[in-house]
Amino acid sequence: MPFEIDEAVWASFLSCCKRFGNTQMGIRVADRVMELGVKDPSTFIVLSNVYAGAFMWEKVAKVRKMMVSMDVKKEPGYSCVDLGRENEVFYAGEMCHVMKDEILVLLKDLDEEMRRRGYVPDVSFVLHGLGFKE
């Protein structure tokens, strides 16, 4: 390449390896990224996910320790629902909404209806329990 490959390019390679299931190349790229040093929080997350997907728990722990030592925090995922004149924002893992119980019942009903109609969720990228029923 006519330029020095930086963290963003390596992280892009890493994401592609994860996305297309090339675990062996993903591990090699992840190891290279670790050698170069990581600064971007999203790179830490992809690194951790690649290692977890390969069941390399010691390396996952190393990445997580680096994140803690560098005070890197991942922004939680969220969904925003437009209710006409107002918006509701729901953050991943948030369980303190006033209508939590009603929302969870509705989501359970929707999940059951979708599965009844043949929907099968793709949980191939899920690396920890999220309550999905296989």
N, C-alpha and C positions, 0 to 999 in steps of 0.2 A: 504494500500500500504506500502511496506517496506521502503519508503522514503517520505520526505516531498514534497507535491505537490507545485510546483512553478508556477510562472506566465505563463510560456510557456505551461504547461500542462493544466491550466485553460483556456488559450486562445485557445488551441486545442479543448477542450470541447465546448467552446463557438462557435467556427467555425463550429463544427459538428451540434450543435443545429440550427444554422442559415441555414446551408446547407440542413438539413433534415426537416426544418420547425417546429421544436419543440420550439415554442415561449415561452411557460410557463417555461420550463426548462432553455431556453436561458436567460430569465430574471433573474431567480434565480442564474445562474452561473455568469451573468454579475454583479449582485449585490454583489456576493462574491468577484469577481475580484476587484470591486471598494473598498471593505473593505480592501483587502490586499494591495492595492496601485499598480499603474500601472507605468511601466518604459519604456516598449517597444512601439515604435510608432505604430506598426501594431496592437497591442492589443487595443490601443485607437480607431483605425479605426473600428475594429470588434465590440467593445463595442458600439460605436456610431451607427453602422449599425443595431445591434440587437435592441437597444432602438428605433431607427427610424422605424424599421420594425414592432414594437409593438405600434407605434404612441405615444411613451412616450417622447414627445418633451422637457419637462423640464429636463429629464435625459440626452437627447442628448445635450442640452445647457450646462449642468454641465460638461459633458465629453469634449465638445469643449472648455469651459473656462479653464479646467485643462490643455488641450493641449497648449493653449495660454500662461498660466501662467508658464508652464514648458518649453516653447519654443520648443514644439514638432511640427515638420513639416513632412507631408506625402510627399514622393517622388511621382511626377506625373507618371501616367502610360504612356507607350510609345510603338510605333511600329517602327520596323526597316525594311526597304525595301532594299534588295540587288539589285543594278543596274549593276552588273558586276564588274566594276572597282571601283565603289564607293557605299556608303550606304547613304540612307536618313533616318533620325530619325524624327519621328513625336510624339510630346508630347500631352497628353490629354489636350484639351482646347486651344491648340496653334492655333492662327489665323493669324500669321504673315509670313507664308511661301510665297515665291515669286509666286508660282503657286497655291495659295490658291483657287482662283475662279475656275480654271480648275479642281483641285482635288475635290472640292465640287460638281461640275457638274457631274463628273465621278462617285462619290460615290452615288449621287442621282439616276443616271441612273442604277447603279448596284443594288441598293436597290429596285427600281421599277421592274427590271427584275427578281430578286430573288422572290419577292412577287408574280409576275405574274406566276411564276413556282410553287407557293404553299408554299414558305418559310414563316413561322410565327416566328418572334423573341421571345425568352424567356426573358421577361423583369421583371420576378418575383423578381429579386434582385436589380432592379433599384429603387433607393430611391429618385431620383430627376429628373426633366425633362431633357432629353437628345435629344429631338426632334424626338423620335420614334412615328410612326403613328400606333395606334392599329387598 
